[in-house]
Amino acid sequence: MTFHVLTIFPDFFAGPFAHGVVKRAREAGLLDIRIHDLRNWTSDRHRTVDDRPFGGAEGMVLKCEPIFQATESIWPERSAGRKIILLSAQGRMFDQAMANRLKECQELLLICGRYEGVDERVAEHLADEEISIGNYVLSGGELAAAVVIDTVARLLPGVLGNEASSAFESFQEGGHGEGLLDCPQWTRPAEFRGWRVPEVLLSGNHRQIAAFRRSAARSKTERLRPDLLDKESSAWLPDSAV
């Protein structure tokens, strides 16, 4: 899969993609990330990408001309496997279900908003989707682009090494939480400062462990994210426990 990022701060991405699973996946050729400097599609000597909003308001707005020219240069032709995503505070909320849908694309082009926003003609006539990563305002879409790429990338075949790893994570439908938070986890030592690991996890009984994890995932979701309980589907047990 190929990710394109259109930004006025291309150097920003030297850090987020230089570590962890995304770095290893790039080195293995499982995904490609191409960073494009929006200022390369400007025509004045100041490489201007923004202007004052019509109607009067505070701040500056990214111009539509360089964004259209950039995307049409990167993709002279559009196809079903390509999607343009505008990252902005006004977009639909990004979640795991959306990540699962986007992973089916061959290429994604992420437009990083800046300043007070982007000329609305980009959202109306260019972008396939407008996405926000939360109910808050960032200085720009660069952090959001990194979040989207990391979330989608780890769902691609081979990226995590163990395909089951992503299936059993928080919010992932079809895992042990069925869209709930992931269950709590413990590791050695079995006792630390008087706090013991739940005995069931030391029992070796896979059926009891599965039931405990299901219950623990629900309890944690009820405590931290009760809004997710309405989305819960049927109960789960792994094949090995049936």
N, C-alpha and C positions, 0 to 999 in steps of 0.2 A: 504494500500500500504506500502511496505517496501523499505526503502532507506538504502543502505550500502555505507559507505565511507571508502576508503583505503587511509591512510595518514601516514606520519612520525611524525605528530604533533596532536595526538588524543585529547590532552587537549584543543586545539584551539576551539573545538566545544561545550565546556561547556557553552560558552556565547551565540552564535547566536541562539541556539535552546531552551534556557531557558526562553524565553519571548514571549508574544503575541500569535498569532493564532497557530503557530507551537507547542508551549508548550501546549496549551489547547487541540489541536488535538491529541497530543501524550498521554496526560492524559486521554482523552476520548477513546483511542484505535482506532482512525480513521487512524492513520499512525504509523509506527515504524521506528526509525532511529538507525542504528547500526554502531558504529565507530570501525574500525579495524586498529590496529597499524601494518604498513608494516614491521617493524623491527622484529615482531614475526615470520616472515618467512625467517629469515637469519640464517646462520649456524656458523658464526665465532664469536669470543668473543667480537668483536667490533660492532657487529650487522650492518655490512656494507650494505648500500642500493645503493651506487653510485660508479662510477669509472670515469676515464678520457676517453674522447671520442677518438675513433680511428681516425687517420688522423691528430690529433693535433688540438686543439682549446682551447679557454679559458673556465674555469669552469668545472663542473662535470655533469654527466648524470645518471639518475636513471637506475639501472640495470633491465634487463627483468626477470631474474630468480625469485626473490622474488615476483614480481608482478604476474607472471603466477602461482606460487605456492599458493599465497594468494587467487586469484580468484578461482582456482580449488579446494581449500579447502572450501571456502565459498559456492561455487556452484559446487558440484561434477558432477552435470548434468545441462546442459543448456536447456532452454525451450523457447517457443515463447513469453511468458510473462515476460521474463527476458532480460534486456539489460545492457551491460557494456559500460560506457561512460568514455572516457579519456578527462580530462580537460586540455587544452593547448592553447597557443597563436596562434597556427597554425590551430585550428579547425574551423568548420563552425560556423557562428554567431548564438548564442542563441537568440531566440525571442519568442513572445507569441504563434505563430503558432507551434513552436517546443515544447513548454511547453504543449500545448493542446494535442499534439501527445504523448508525454511521459507520460501523466497522465493515459493513457490507459494501461500502463504496470502494472504488478503485483509487480515487484521488479526492482529497478535500483541499479547498483553498480557503484559508481563514483570514478575514480582513480585520485588522486590529484597529478599533476605533480609538480616538484621542480627543483631547480638549473637551468641548461641550457637546460633542457628538459628530455624526457624519451626515452629510446632505441626504435627505430622506429619499431622493431618487435612487440611491444605492440600495436601500432596503426594498423599495417598491419594484424596481426594474432590473436589478442585477443579482442580488443575493437570493438563494433558494430558501435560506432560513436565517432568522435573527435570534441569537442565543445569548443568554446571560448565565453566569455561574452562581449568582446569588443576589439577594435583595440588599445590595449595597453598591456603592459607586467606587470604581477603581480609577486610577489616573489614566489608564489606557487598557487596551485589549490584549496586551502582550502576556500578562499573567494568565488571563483567561485562555488564551491560545495554548499556552503551555499545559494548563490543566486539561483541556479538551484532548490534546495530543497524547498526553500521558495516559489518560483514562481509556481512550480508544485503542491505543497501541498495545496495552497489556491484554486486550481481548483478542488480539490477532494470533493465529496459530503459530506456535513455536516461540513466541516472545517470552513467556514465563517459564518455558521448559516443561513444567508439569501442567498439563491442560486443566487439571482439576482445581488448580490454585485459584483461578478467577471465578470458577463456578460456585465456590463456597464462600465468597466474600459478602460483606454487607451490601444490601440493596439488590443483589443479583437474583433475579427470578430463576427458580429451578434448583437452587442450592438448598442447604439445610435450613436456611432462614426463610425461604420463599418470599424474598423481598424485605425481610426483617434485617436488623443489624446482625453482624457476625456474632457468634457465640464468644464468651470470654475464653481466654487461653491462659494456660500456666505452663511453666517449664521448671527444670531443676534449679534449686533444691526443692524437695517435696515439702519442707518446712522452713520458714524464714521468719525470724523474730516472733515465733509463736503462731504464725499464720500458716495453716496447712492447705495444701491442694485438696480439693474435694476427693474423697476416698474412691468414688465411683470411677474416676479417671485412672486410678491405679489398679483397678480390678481386672482389667483385661476382657471384660464382658462387653463386646461390641454393641449389643442391643441396648444394654443399660446406658452405655456411654452416649449412643446416638440419641436416646430419649432425654438424657440429661442435657445434652448440648441444645436440643430443640427447646427444652424448657428454659434453659439459661438465656438463649437468644431472645426468646419472647419476653422474659423478665427484664432483660437489659433494654429492649426496645420500649417496653412499657414505661420504664423509668426515665429514659433519655429521649426517645422519639416516639411518643404515643401516637403522633399523626400517621405513622406508618402502619399501625395495626389495622386500619380500615382496608389496606391494600393486601393484607395477608391472604394467601390462598390455602390450599389443603395441606394437611400435615405431611411431613416428610420422614422417611427412613432410608438410609443408603442401601444399595443392593446387598452388601455384605451382611446387613442386619436383618434381612427378610428371611 
